[in-house]
Amino acid sequence: IPVGSIVGCQLSQKPLIELETEDEMFLAAKGGRGGRGNRSMSRQISFGRDRYDCREKEEGEEGLSSMLYLEMKIIADIGLVGLPNAGKSSLLRAISGAKPKIASYPFTTLRPHVGVMHYDGYYRVRMADIPGLIEGSSLGRGLGFSFLRHIDRCKSLLYVVDMSNTDCEPIETIRILEKELEAYKHGMTENIIGIVANKIDLLHGPRTIVEMARAFPQYPVMPISALEQRNIIAVRNVLEPFKYLFAHQSETDMEVYDQ
């Protein structure tokens, strides 16, 4: 299993161990002692040449059993965070070649999908499409806790905002996402590395993007259209310096996630 996996008890839902290094071993359940038979229990007799008469045997002992769960603590280098239908799956498909389900209704994504971006020098950055959050996710609304737990397993985060959403202004969207992340775990917003302003093909004029850049000067704002694959290369370029930050991942670990 990948390095960073957590093994826990299914009944108590408590973690038992986190496997943090290559080739680390954990005994989940000890097997029973094997029974003896054949040569161990046979008597040697002679019928012109040596043969073995095996008329006795021992039953093996029953081993221990336990119900465990496995959890990957880190599922990706970068997680895409946004409200439902913000275009996270479309972005992941456009930027990495992954093929998550895409539809026009909210909550199309119910589990994370991981894609891989390839850079020169054999560097790879894993990106995860996280199921959409809603206001109140930190209180358990919808599937809030399970979705936020996925976000906690990403090293860095990107906000993905639907610029065409008339029900919630883009800047207000960021405020909601920040509030939910901080309510779930203090300091989680420190992992944000940028804002992807999606669906600019449906936006008339650059005013909203300029306002967002002024409201959040600490983040690079990347206007794109994932559907039309416009400015996707700009997102790749902004994320490229982070390939060195994630370069410590072993080749074996990468192969496991690619599958």
C-alpha positions as CSV (number, residue, x, y, z in Angstrom):
1,I,0.0,0.0,0.0
2,P,1.2,3.6,-0.5
3,V,3.4,5.3,2.0
4,G,1.3,7.5,4.2
5,S,-1.6,5.0,4.5
6,I,-3.4,4.8,7.8
7,V,-4.5,1.4,9.2
8,G,-7.4,1.5,11.6
9,C,-9.9,-0.7,13.5
10,Q,-13.2,-0.9,11.6
11,L,-15.2,-1.4,14.8
12,S,-13.9,1.4,16.9
13,Q,-13.0,3.6,13.9
14,K,-9.7,4.4,15.6
15,P,-6.4,4.5,13.7
16,L,-3.8,1.9,14.7
17,I,-0.8,2.9,12.7
18,E,0.4,5.3,10.0
19,L,2.8,3.7,7.6
20,E,5.3,6.5,7.0
21,T,8.4,4.8,5.4
22,E,9.1,2.4,2.5
23,D,9.0,-1.3,3.5
24,E,7.5,-0.6,6.9
25,M,5.6,-3.7,8.2
26,F,2.5,-3.9,10.4
27,L,1.1,-7.2,11.7
28,A,-2.6,-6.9,11.4
29,A,-3.6,-10.4,12.6
30,K,-1.3,-13.2,13.6
31,G,-1.8,-16.5,11.8
32,G,-2.3,-19.8,13.6
33,R,0.4,-22.4,13.9
34,G,0.3,-24.8,11.0
35,G,-0.5,-28.5,11.6
36,R,2.1,-31.2,11.0
37,G,1.7,-34.1,8.6
38,N,3.5,-36.1,5.9
39,R,7.2,-36.5,6.9
40,S,6.8,-34.8,10.3
41,M,4.3,-37.4,11.5
42,S,5.2,-40.4,9.4
43,R,7.0,-43.6,10.4
44,Q,9.7,-45.0,8.2
45,I,9.1,-48.6,7.2
46,S,10.9,-50.8,4.7
47,F,9.4,-52.7,1.8
48,G,12.7,-53.4,0.0
49,R,13.3,-49.7,-0.1
50,D,12.5,-46.8,2.2
51,R,9.0,-45.6,2.3
52,Y,7.0,-43.5,4.7
53,D,3.7,-44.6,6.3
54,C,1.7,-41.4,7.1
55,R,-1.3,-42.3,9.2
56,E,-1.3,-39.4,11.7
57,K,-1.8,-35.7,11.3
58,E,-2.3,-32.5,13.3
59,E,-4.9,-29.9,12.7
60,G,-3.6,-26.4,12.3
61,E,-4.5,-23.8,14.8
62,E,-7.0,-21.0,13.9
63,G,-5.4,-17.6,13.3
64,L,-6.6,-14.3,14.6
65,S,-9.0,-12.1,12.6
66,S,-9.7,-8.4,12.6
67,M,-11.7,-6.0,10.6
68,L,-9.5,-3.0,9.4
69,Y,-9.9,0.0,7.2
70,L,-7.2,1.6,5.0
71,E,-7.1,5.3,4.5
72,M,-4.7,7.3,2.3
73,K,-3.6,10.3,4.2
74,I,-2.3,12.1,1.2
75,I,-4.3,11.5,-2.1
76,A,-2.8,14.3,-4.2
77,D,-0.4,17.2,-4.3
78,I,-3.0,19.7,-5.3
79,G,-6.8,19.6,-4.5
80,L,-9.4,21.5,-6.5
81,V,-11.9,23.1,-4.1
82,G,-15.1,24.8,-5.0
83,L,-18.9,24.8,-4.9
84,P,-20.8,22.2,-6.8
85,N,-20.8,22.6,-10.6
86,A,-17.8,25.0,-10.5
87,G,-16.1,23.0,-13.3
88,K,-13.5,21.2,-11.2
89,S,-13.9,17.9,-13.1
90,S,-13.7,19.7,-16.4
91,L,-10.5,21.4,-15.3
92,L,-8.9,18.1,-14.2
93,R,-9.9,16.5,-17.5
94,A,-8.4,19.4,-19.5
95,I,-5.2,19.8,-17.6
96,S,-4.3,16.1,-16.9
97,G,-6.1,13.8,-19.3
98,A,-8.0,12.2,-16.4
99,K,-11.6,11.3,-17.3
100,P,-13.9,12.1,-14.4
101,K,-17.7,12.2,-15.0
102,I,-18.9,15.5,-16.2
103,A,-22.5,16.7,-16.2
104,S,-24.5,19.9,-15.8
105,Y,-26.1,19.1,-12.4
106,P,-24.5,19.6,-9.0
107,F,-22.8,16.8,-7.1
108,T,-21.8,15.0,-10.2
109,T,-18.5,14.1,-8.4
110,L,-19.1,12.0,-5.3
111,R,-15.6,10.8,-4.8
112,P,-12.1,12.2,-5.6
113,H,-10.6,11.7,-9.0
114,V,-6.8,12.0,-9.3
115,G,-5.0,13.1,-12.5
116,V,-1.3,13.6,-13.2
117,M,0.4,16.6,-14.8
118,H,3.7,15.8,-16.4
119,Y,6.5,18.4,-16.6
120,D,10.0,18.4,-18.1
121,G,12.6,16.5,-16.1
122,Y,10.2,13.6,-15.3
123,Y,8.5,15.7,-12.7
124,R,4.9,14.9,-12.0
125,V,2.2,16.7,-10.0
126,R,-0.9,14.9,-8.8
127,M,-4.2,16.9,-8.9
128,A,-7.4,15.8,-7.3
129,D,-11.0,16.8,-8.1
130,I,-12.7,17.1,-4.7
131,P,-16.5,16.8,-4.5
132,G,-18.2,20.2,-4.2
133,L,-18.7,21.9,-0.9
134,I,-21.8,23.8,0.2
135,E,-22.3,26.4,2.9
136,G,-22.6,24.4,6.1
137,S,-20.3,21.6,5.0
138,S,-18.2,22.0,8.2
139,L,-21.4,21.4,10.2
140,G,-22.1,18.1,8.3
141,R,-24.6,19.5,5.8
142,G,-24.8,17.3,2.7
143,L,-21.8,15.0,2.7
144,G,-19.7,17.8,4.3
145,F,-17.5,15.9,6.7
146,S,-16.5,13.2,4.1
147,F,-15.8,15.8,1.4
148,L,-13.7,18.0,3.8
149,R,-11.7,15.0,4.9
150,H,-10.7,14.5,1.3
151,I,-9.4,18.1,1.2
152,D,-7.4,17.5,4.3
153,R,-5.5,14.8,2.4
154,C,-4.1,17.2,-0.2
155,K,-0.8,19.1,0.3
156,S,-2.0,22.3,-1.5
157,L,-5.3,23.6,-2.7
158,L,-6.7,25.6,-5.6
159,Y,-10.0,27.5,-5.4
160,V,-12.1,26.9,-8.5
161,V,-14.9,29.5,-9.0
162,D,-17.8,29.6,-11.4
163,M,-17.6,33.1,-12.8
164,S,-21.0,32.7,-14.4
165,N,-22.9,31.9,-11.2
166,T,-25.5,34.5,-10.7
167,D,-26.8,33.0,-7.4
168,C,-23.5,33.6,-5.6
169,E,-21.0,36.2,-6.6
170,P,-17.4,35.0,-7.2
171,I,-15.9,36.9,-4.3
172,E,-18.7,35.7,-2.0
173,T,-17.9,32.2,-3.2
174,I,-14.3,32.5,-2.0
175,R,-15.6,33.8,1.4
176,I,-17.8,30.8,1.8
177,L,-15.0,28.4,0.9
178,E,-12.6,30.1,3.3
179,K,-15.2,29.9,6.1
180,E,-15.9,26.2,5.6
181,L,-12.2,25.3,5.4
182,E,-11.3,27.2,8.6
183,A,-14.4,25.9,10.5
184,Y,-13.4,22.4,9.7
185,K,-9.7,22.8,10.5
186,H,-7.9,26.0,11.6
187,G,-5.1,26.9,9.3
188,M,-6.3,24.9,6.3
189,T,-6.6,28.0,4.1
190,E,-2.8,28.4,4.4
191,N,-2.6,25.7,1.9
192,I,-4.3,27.7,-0.8
193,I,-2.0,28.5,-3.7
194,G,-4.3,30.2,-6.2
195,I,-7.7,30.9,-7.6
196,V,-9.0,29.5,-10.9
197,A,-11.7,31.7,-12.3
198,N,-13.6,29.2,-14.5
199,K,-16.2,29.6,-17.2
200,I,-15.0,33.0,-18.6
201,D,-16.6,32.0,-21.8
202,L,-19.9,32.9,-20.1
203,L,-18.6,36.1,-18.6
204,H,-19.1,39.5,-20.2
205,G,-16.1,41.8,-19.5
206,P,-13.1,41.5,-17.2
207,R,-14.5,43.6,-14.3
208,T,-15.3,40.6,-12.0
209,I,-11.9,39.1,-12.5
210,V,-10.2,42.4,-11.7
211,E,-12.3,42.8,-8.6
212,M,-11.4,39.3,-7.5
213,A,-7.6,40.0,-8.0
214,R,-8.0,43.1,-5.9
215,A,-9.9,41.3,-3.1
216,F,-7.4,38.5,-2.9
217,P,-4.0,40.0,-3.8
218,Q,-2.2,37.1,-2.0
219,Y,-3.3,34.6,-4.7
220,P,-2.7,34.5,-8.4
221,V,-6.0,34.6,-10.2
222,M,-6.1,32.4,-13.4
223,P,-9.1,33.1,-15.7
224,I,-9.9,30.0,-17.8
225,S,-12.6,28.2,-19.7
226,A,-12.1,24.5,-18.9
227,L,-14.8,23.6,-21.4
228,E,-13.1,25.4,-24.3
229,Q,-9.6,24.6,-22.8
230,R,-8.7,28.3,-22.9
231,N,-5.8,29.5,-20.8
232,I,-5.2,25.9,-19.4
233,I,-1.5,26.4,-20.2
234,A,-1.5,29.4,-17.8
235,V,-2.6,27.2,-14.9
236,R,0.1,24.6,-15.8
237,N,2.7,27.4,-15.8
238,V,1.6,28.8,-12.4
239,L,1.7,25.3,-10.9
240,E,5.1,24.3,-12.4
241,P,7.3,25.7,-9.6
242,F,5.5,23.5,-7.2
243,K,6.9,20.4,-9.0
244,Y,10.1,20.8,-7.0
245,L,8.1,20.9,-3.7
246,F,6.5,17.6,-4.5
247,A,9.6,16.0,-6.1
248,H,10.4,14.0,-2.9
249,Q,7.7,11.5,-3.8
250,S,9.1,8.1,-4.7
251,E,8.6,6.6,-8.1
252,T,6.8,3.6,-6.5
253,D,4.4,5.9,-4.8
254,M,3.7,7.8,-8.0
255,E,2.9,4.6,-9.9
256,V,0.4,3.5,-7.3
257,Y,-1.5,6.8,-7.5
258,D,-1.4,6.7,-11.3
259,Q,-3.3,3.5,-11.3
